[in-house]
Amino acid sequence: MAKEKVKHLSGVFASVFAHAGHITKEDAKEISGLDDHAFEHAYDKASNIAESVMQHEGDKMDKFLEHFAEEIEKWTEHFGGKIFK
């Protein structure tokens, strides 16, 4: 289960780069190692993050980190809120 959550997060992260035009969608899928269905879910999540970041007027990196941190928290809840023991 933890492996799939990490793959999802890597898919979201890589897909943000695809949305920004730095890599292709296919590259992001390859990096993630996810199947088609799981990757599309991660890609959609990345689309929302990228859109929010691009519309943000302030520091875009801060906004990206804020949104990505929310995704990390959501996908790591089963660790009891602690990735690092």
QUILINGI-V991284 format. One record per helix or strand. SS is the DSSP state (@ for helix, = for strand). FROM is the first residue (numbers start at 1). TO is the last residue. If there is no record, write none. Layout:
ss:from:to
SS:FROM:TO
SS:FROM:TO
//
This chain:
ss:from:to
@:2:19
@:25:32
@:36:55
@:60:75
@:77:79
//
